[in-house]
Amino acid sequence: MKAGAALLWAVVLISALAQVGVVHGHRTLLQEWQQEDALRVQLLQEHTRLLLEKSTLTAHGRVDQQARKQLNMTEPGKVQVLSQ
């Protein structure tokens, strides 16, 4: 009977240690997941900002303004079409 009780206590002790290990592992994974999710949100915000910046920089009016300013481009004065 004593051997059975000692074996039962050993099983209970091993089970408790396994439970502590599983809970610790779960908490570690949860913390890693939260960090990665925060990074995902940060990258999504940066992506949105970059898309907005791209659309601003490639807007037709801005491209036209930059061409006139930097390349000294102007509207043609008189257009003459030549036929063959």
Secondary structure, DSSP 8 states (H G I E B T S, - for coil): -HHHHHHHHHHHHHHHHHHHHHHHHHHHHHHHHHHHHHHHHHHHHHHHHHHHHHHHHT-HHHHHHHHHHHH-----S-------
